[in-house]
Amino acid sequence: MRKWWPEATDHLGFLDGLRGLAALFIVCHHSYALVELTGGILPRSAQFLRYGHFVVSLFIMLSGYCLAMPLFSHGGLRGGWKGFLKRRARRILPPYYAAVGISLIITLLAGNKVIPMTGYIALTWHGLLSHLLLVNNVWGNVSHTVFGDPELSGVFWSTAVEWQISLAFPLLVWLWKRTHPAVVVTLVGAIAYGVQHFCAGTVWMGLSAPYYLLFAIGMLAAAVVFSPRFAAWRPRLPWSTLCALSFAGFVAAALKLGLGALMSRMDISDLMFAPFCFLLLIAASRLGKLNRALAWKPLALVGGFSYSLYLIHEPVLKVLFGGLFEKRVHMLGGTAALWLTVIIIGPLVVAACRVFFHFFEAPLLRRKAPVVAAISAEPAR
């Protein structure tokens, strides 16, 4: 009898492919942002690249899915909460601090006109300190730009959020083992949106409390795939069809409301996007066509260093764009500038991030560890 659903101890290649696809979309999204920032007029056909924010939501849910997997293979956190946090710190922090260091060097060189850089933002001491302490999502983030973060990189805020969620994960596991997963998701959602409400209009909005709910929903997706209590549901529902319908519904809502309305209430729009991500994780877990497509080797290869790609791509992209196309955008036109950025600069950025991975991330992955531990350690971005 053919096996249709994986075990929690299997290597899930589709996760690497999904990470790779999402990270490449982020590179294209920031390419779009650079062309737009320099005055390029972009076609309506490329407008979908403006929706890069929602990829972060997918990454957060991926993280919840992956970190929940050991709960179904080991029955809990291997080594307890201290062991988990030690492994998590070893996985997330060294590449992050290496990326901060490289971004700092690039920023200083650009500030002294040694290298070109599109969208340069001057560095402050409190901004640097907030990044080092991983609180840059709530402190130091005062000069919002098209990239979101004022200094060093526009992606580091999400690493801070992910690290803060990781600190809360052992508590989620404690609740998870004592009640039904749906109860945990409901409780986390109530707390998250309560915090979001009381933090409105303050710097504490940077906590991105709704992401804790998305993370818990990602954990619930893992429960549907791996937990015996959901075994009866798995073969009964048309997960791929529901996933497609959910995505179509989100697209229809986005077209009707517009990006401006969605971004003005990200807490609501992220929740609108969550059903698609939830259903995608379940549908892609099923051993079928979607699973095989996402496990395609080139995508999985990129997914293998997607954390490095996410961490370091933006400063590299801004330097290469500043040197090659910034002064030529009006001559080329926005469409041509975007395509040339994606086709020429994009591969160079990916190659540079692969080099970064080789030196700062791969050594951490070479250490022997169980398959589940290796999967669950992958940061969400």
RAHUBEL-V844059 format. One record per backbone hydrogen bond with DSSP energy under -0.5 kcal/mol. NH is the residue of the N-H (numbers start at 0). CO is the residue of the C=O. E is the energy in kcal/mol with one decimal. If there is no record, write none. Layout:
# RAHUBEL-V844059
nh->NH co->CO e->E
nh->NH co->CO e->E
This chain:
# RAHUBEL-V844059
nh->9 co->6 e->-1.7
nh->11 co->9 e->-0.7
nh->12 co->10 e->-1.1
nh->14 co->11 e->-1.4
nh->15 co->11 e->-0.7
nh->16 co->12 e->-2.0
nh->17 co->13 e->-2.7
nh->18 co->14 e->-2.4
nh->19 co->15 e->-2.7
nh->20 co->16 e->-2.6
nh->21 co->17 e->-2.3
nh->22 co->18 e->-2.8
nh->23 co->19 e->-2.3
nh->24 co->20 e->-1.8
nh->25 co->21 e->-1.8
nh->26 co->22 e->-1.8
nh->27 co->23 e->-2.1
nh->28 co->24 e->-2.7
nh->29 co->25 e->-2.5
nh->30 co->26 e->-1.8
nh->31 co->27 e->-2.4
nh->32 co->28 e->-2.1
nh->33 co->29 e->-2.0
nh->34 co->30 e->-2.1
nh->35 co->31 e->-2.6
nh->36 co->32 e->-2.5
nh->37 co->33 e->-1.7
nh->38 co->35 e->-1.5
nh->39 co->34 e->-2.7
nh->41 co->39 e->-0.7
nh->45 co->42 e->-1.4
nh->46 co->43 e->-1.7
nh->48 co->45 e->-1.8
nh->49 co->46 e->-2.1
nh->50 co->47 e->-1.5
nh->51 co->48 e->-0.5
nh->53 co->50 e->-1.0
nh->54 co->51 e->-1.4
nh->55 co->51 e->-0.7
nh->55 co->52 e->-1.1
nh->56 co->52 e->-0.9
nh->57 co->53 e->-1.7
nh->58 co->54 e->-2.5
nh->59 co->55 e->-2.4
nh->60 co->56 e->-2.0
nh->61 co->57 e->-2.5
nh->62 co->58 e->-2.2
nh->63 co->59 e->-1.9
nh->64 co->60 e->-2.3
nh->65 co->61 e->-2.7
nh->66 co->62 e->-2.7
nh->67 co->63 e->-1.3
nh->68 co->64 e->-0.8
nh->68 co->65 e->-0.6
nh->69 co->65 e->-0.5
nh->70 co->67 e->-1.5
nh->71 co->68 e->-1.9
nh->72 co->68 e->-0.7
nh->73 co->69 e->-3.1
nh->74 co->69 e->-0.9
nh->75 co->69 e->-0.8
nh->77 co->75 e->-0.5
nh->79 co->76 e->-2.2
nh->82 co->78 e->-1.5
nh->83 co->79 e->-2.3
nh->84 co->80 e->-2.4
nh->85 co->81 e->-2.1
nh->86 co->82 e->-2.3
nh->87 co->83 e->-2.9
nh->88 co->84 e->-2.5
nh->89 co->85 e->-2.1
nh->90 co->86 e->-1.7
nh->91 co->87 e->-2.7
nh->92 co->88 e->-2.0
nh->93 co->88 e->-0.6
nh->95 co->91 e->-1.5
nh->96 co->92 e->-3.0
nh->97 co->93 e->-2.0
nh->98 co->94 e->-2.4
nh->99 co->95 e->-2.4
nh->100 co->96 e->-2.3
nh->101 co->97 e->-2.3
nh->102 co->98 e->-2.7
nh->103 co->99 e->-2.3
nh->104 co->100 e->-2.1
nh->105 co->101 e->-2.5
nh->106 co->102 e->-2.5
nh->107 co->103 e->-2.4
nh->108 co->104 e->-2.4
nh->109 co->105 e->-2.6
nh->110 co->106 e->-2.5
nh->111 co->107 e->-1.3
nh->112 co->109 e->-1.7
nh->113 co->108 e->-2.7
nh->114 co->108 e->-0.8
nh->117 co->317 e->-2.0
nh->119 co->116 e->-0.8
nh->127 co->123 e->-2.3
nh->128 co->124 e->-2.7
nh->129 co->125 e->-2.1
nh->130 co->126 e->-1.5
nh->131 co->127 e->-2.2
nh->132 co->128 e->-2.0
nh->133 co->130 e->-0.8
nh->134 co->129 e->-2.7
nh->135 co->129 e->-0.8
nh->137 co->134 e->-2.0
nh->138 co->134 e->-1.9
nh->141 co->139 e->-1.6
nh->143 co->141 e->-0.6
nh->147 co->144 e->-1.4
nh->148 co->146 e->-1.0
nh->152 co->150 e->-2.8
nh->157 co->154 e->-1.0
nh->158 co->154 e->-0.8
nh->159 co->155 e->-1.9
nh->160 co->156 e->-2.0
nh->161 co->157 e->-2.5
nh->162 co->158 e->-2.4
nh->163 co->159 e->-2.2
nh->164 co->160 e->-2.3
nh->165 co->161 e->-2.3
nh->166 co->162 e->-1.7
nh->167 co->163 e->-1.0
nh->168 co->164 e->-1.1
nh->169 co->165 e->-0.6
nh->170 co->167 e->-0.7
nh->171 co->167 e->-1.6
nh->172 co->168 e->-2.5
nh->173 co->169 e->-2.1
nh->174 co->170 e->-2.1
nh->175 co->171 e->-2.7
nh->176 co->172 e->-2.1
nh->177 co->174 e->-1.3
nh->178 co->174 e->-0.9
nh->182 co->179 e->-0.8
nh->183 co->179 e->-1.7
nh->184 co->180 e->-2.4
nh->185 co->181 e->-2.2
nh->186 co->182 e->-2.6
nh->187 co->183 e->-2.9
nh->188 co->184 e->-2.5
nh->189 co->185 e->-2.2
nh->190 co->186 e->-2.3
nh->191 co->187 e->-3.0
nh->192 co->188 e->-2.4
nh->193 co->189 e->-1.4
nh->194 co->190 e->-2.7
nh->195 co->191 e->-2.4
nh->196 co->192 e->-1.8
nh->197 co->193 e->-2.1
nh->198 co->194 e->-1.8
nh->199 co->195 e->-0.5
nh->199 co->196 e->-0.9
nh->201 co->198 e->-2.2
nh->204 co->201 e->-1.6
nh->205 co->202 e->-2.0
nh->206 co->203 e->-1.9
nh->207 co->204 e->-2.0
nh->210 co->207 e->-2.2
nh->211 co->208 e->-1.8
nh->212 co->208 e->-0.7
nh->213 co->209 e->-2.0
nh->214 co->210 e->-2.7
nh->215 co->211 e->-2.0
nh->216 co->212 e->-2.3
nh->217 co->213 e->-2.1
nh->218 co->214 e->-1.9
nh->219 co->215 e->-2.1
nh->220 co->216 e->-2.0
nh->221 co->217 e->-1.7
nh->222 co->218 e->-1.9
nh->223 co->219 e->-2.4
nh->224 co->220 e->-1.7
nh->225 co->221 e->-2.8
nh->226 co->222 e->-2.3
nh->229 co->226 e->-1.5
nh->230 co->227 e->-1.5
nh->232 co->229 e->-1.0
nh->233 co->229 e->-1.4
nh->234 co->230 e->-0.7
nh->235 co->232 e->-0.7
nh->236 co->232 e->-1.3
nh->238 co->236 e->-1.8
nh->241 co->237 e->-2.6
nh->242 co->238 e->-2.4
nh->243 co->239 e->-2.4
nh->244 co->240 e->-2.5
nh->245 co->241 e->-2.4
nh->246 co->242 e->-2.3
nh->247 co->243 e->-2.4
nh->248 co->244 e->-2.3
nh->249 co->245 e->-2.1
nh->250 co->246 e->-2.6
nh->251 co->247 e->-2.5
nh->252 co->248 e->-2.1
nh->253 co->249 e->-2.7
nh->254 co->250 e->-2.6
nh->255 co->251 e->-1.9
nh->256 co->252 e->-2.8
nh->257 co->253 e->-2.7
nh->261 co->257 e->-1.8
nh->262 co->258 e->-3.0
nh->263 co->259 e->-1.4
nh->264 co->260 e->-0.8
nh->264 co->261 e->-0.7
nh->265 co->262 e->-0.7
nh->267 co->264 e->-0.9
nh->268 co->264 e->-2.5
nh->269 co->265 e->-2.7
nh->270 co->266 e->-0.7
nh->271 co->267 e->-1.8
nh->272 co->268 e->-1.6
nh->273 co->269 e->-1.3
nh->274 co->270 e->-0.6
nh->275 co->272 e->-0.5
nh->276 co->272 e->-1.6
nh->277 co->273 e->-2.9
nh->278 co->274 e->-2.6
nh->279 co->275 e->-2.6
nh->280 co->276 e->-2.4
nh->281 co->277 e->-1.5
nh->282 co->278 e->-3.2
nh->283 co->279 e->-2.9
nh->284 co->280 e->-0.9
nh->285 co->281 e->-1.1
nh->286 co->3 e->-3.2
nh->287 co->285 e->-2.1
nh->291 co->287 e->-2.3
nh->292 co->288 e->-2.6
nh->293 co->289 e->-2.3
nh->294 co->290 e->-1.3
nh->295 co->292 e->-1.2
nh->299 co->295 e->-2.8
nh->300 co->296 e->-2.8
nh->301 co->297 e->-1.9
nh->302 co->298 e->-2.7
nh->303 co->299 e->-1.5
nh->304 co->300 e->-0.6
nh->304 co->301 e->-1.4
nh->305 co->302 e->-1.3
nh->308 co->304 e->-2.4
nh->309 co->305 e->-2.6
nh->310 co->306 e->-2.4
nh->311 co->307 e->-2.2
nh->312 co->308 e->-1.4
nh->315 co->311 e->-1.3
nh->316 co->312 e->-2.8
nh->317 co->313 e->-2.6
nh->318 co->314 e->-1.8
nh->319 co->315 e->-2.5
nh->320 co->316 e->-2.6
nh->321 co->317 e->-1.8
nh->322 co->318 e->-1.8
nh->323 co->319 e->-2.0
nh->324 co->320 e->-2.2
nh->325 co->320 e->-2.2
nh->327 co->324 e->-1.6
nh->328 co->324 e->-0.8
nh->328 co->325 e->-0.7
nh->331 co->327 e->-3.0
nh->332 co->328 e->-2.9
nh->334 co->40 e->-0.5
nh->336 co->332 e->-2.5
nh->337 co->333 e->-2.3
nh->338 co->334 e->-2.4
nh->339 co->335 e->-2.8
nh->340 co->336 e->-2.1
nh->341 co->337 e->-2.5
nh->342 co->338 e->-2.9
nh->343 co->339 e->-2.7
nh->344 co->339 e->-1.0
nh->345 co->340 e->-2.1
nh->347 co->343 e->-0.9
nh->348 co->344 e->-2.5
nh->349 co->345 e->-2.4
nh->350 co->346 e->-2.4
nh->351 co->347 e->-2.3
nh->352 co->348 e->-2.4
nh->353 co->349 e->-1.9
nh->354 co->350 e->-1.8
nh->355 co->351 e->-2.2
nh->356 co->352 e->-2.5
nh->357 co->353 e->-2.1
nh->358 co->354 e->-1.6
nh->359 co->355 e->-2.9
nh->360 co->356 e->-1.9
nh->361 co->356 e->-3.5
nh->363 co->360 e->-1.2
nh->364 co->360 e->-1.1
nh->364 co->361 e->-0.7
nh->365 co->361 e->-1.3
nh->366 co->363 e->-0.5
nh->373 co->369 e->-2.2
nh->374 co->370 e->-2.4
nh->375 co->371 e->-3.0
nh->376 co->372 e->-1.2
nh->377 co->374 e->-1.5
